[in-house]
Amino acid sequence: MVRKLLIALLLLNIFDGAATFYGLQFRMIEEVNPLMKALYEESPFLFLFFKLGVSILLLFFIRKNLTLKSVTIKVVSATAVCGYGLVSLLHVYWIIFYIS
């Protein structure tokens, strides 16, 4: 179960990074996460590098097929997937809004 959550988290993280970068570059959105906002303001490429680093870390855990059986890991992973899912829905909303 954790493996599937990590795969979902990886995909949502990639989508979030690409959509956020695009939205920020074209001033369609504002970053509300203080850490990511600071990284983007320092350098948009630093922002992308951080998102890529998180994705690589997730991919490492997925590829190594680590048996992460902790209930805490499952809860944190499921919560992160739900959070990123909501953020992704917001991204889809503003993308559709600006396209139409």
KABEL-V675434 format. One line per field, one symbol per residue. phi: phi as a letter, one per 40 degrees, with the letter a starting at -180 (. if undefined). burial: b if it has 16 or more other ideal C-beta (glycine too) atoms within 10 Angstrom, else e. A space follows every 10 residues. Layout:
phi=???
burial=???
//
This chain:
phi=.cdccccccd cccccccccc dcccdbfcbb cbcdcccccc ccadccdccc cccccccccd ccccfcccbc cccccccccc cccccccccc ccdcccdccc
burial=ebeebbebbb ebbeebbebb bebbeeeebe beeeebeebb eeeeeebbee beebbeebee bbeeeeeeee eeeeeebeeb beebeebbee beeeeeeeee
//
